[in-house]
Structure formats: structure tokens, C-alpha cells
Amino acid sequence: MPAYSASRNLVFIGMPGSGKSTVGVLVAKRLGLGFIDTDLLIQQAEGRTLQEIVDQDGYLALRQVEERVLLELQGSGDVISTGGSAVYSERAMDHLRQAGTVVFLDIPLSVVRERIGDYSLRGISRRPGQSLEALYDERFALYSRYADLTVPGQGLTQEAVCQLVIDGLRV
């Protein structure tokens, strides 16, 4: 992993419910960095929620909008919380990796289920009829592929995960 400096971004990837936004804010505060939630940028750009995009235009439309928003990100010194499907775009992930260190917040499927409840209401980009288990397996391989740092989150408080992220960075 390249050495981390405050001039680089920290890019959080992981399943919905893994803590990307919550832990991301904590890490940003501790390191004195900015914070960007790309799900919010997508909603602002489209003028509707992620779930509305999926319902009205389909999951692939959400992935296309997400890719566009990620490719438009510029700057440094930010913690970036990506949507769970960011890893489907190789172009976007290559762009994010050029200026950042990618942190995979890894939680098991059982914790995903516990944290997100009814995933059909979360604006999750998945094929029609795709089970949460199949989605998890598919994405886990992609998260592992792009991660510079993998941080486990099961059984830990958000503060503890924050500390593991900071400890895992080669400063």
C-alpha cells in the first residue's frame, strides 16, 4: 500500500451497512480531512433518491450515474464514502485510486442483514431477483480486488473501526 498522507483521499468501499458514511465522518474528524458521501452527490445530481432511480430507471441507470459522479470527483485530502456498487466501474475505481487509498470496511453477510433490514428499500443496485447473498458474494470479490486496506467491522464499535483504519494507514 502506498504511504498515506493528508494530501491523498481515503476512499471507503463496502456493503451497505458496513459503516462507510459513519466511520468515514469519524476518520475525517480525527485526521482533519473533508468528507464526501457520493450517495448524496448522486441524489443531488439527479434530484431524487437512490431508490427512486432504481425504481424508475433500473439498477444499471444507478450504476451509470454513480460512475459519472465518481469520475467527476477531483481534489485531495478528503474521506470519500462511496456507494456499495462503486466497485462495478473499473474506470471509476482507477480514478479514485490515483488520488487515494481505498479502504474496504468488511462485515459478514449476517451483519449486513442485521444493519440494513429490508434491503429492497435501500436503493441498492442489484439485478432483479438477485438475492442479498448472491450480491454479497459478487461484491466481496470486487471489494477485495480494489482494497489497499481491509478493516474488519464485526463486533466492533464505530470508534474502534475508526481507530483500526487510522492504525492501518502507513502515515
Buried (B, 14 or more C-beta within 10 A) or exposed (E): EEEBEEEBBBBBBBBBBBBBBBBBBBBBEBBEBEBBBBBBBBBEBBEBBBBBBBEEBBBEBBBBBBBEBBBEBEEEBBBBBBBBBBBBBEEBBEBBBEBBBBBBBBBBBEBBBEBBEEBEEBBBBBEEEEEBEEBBEBBBEBBEEBBBBBBEBEEBEEEEBBBBBBEBBEE
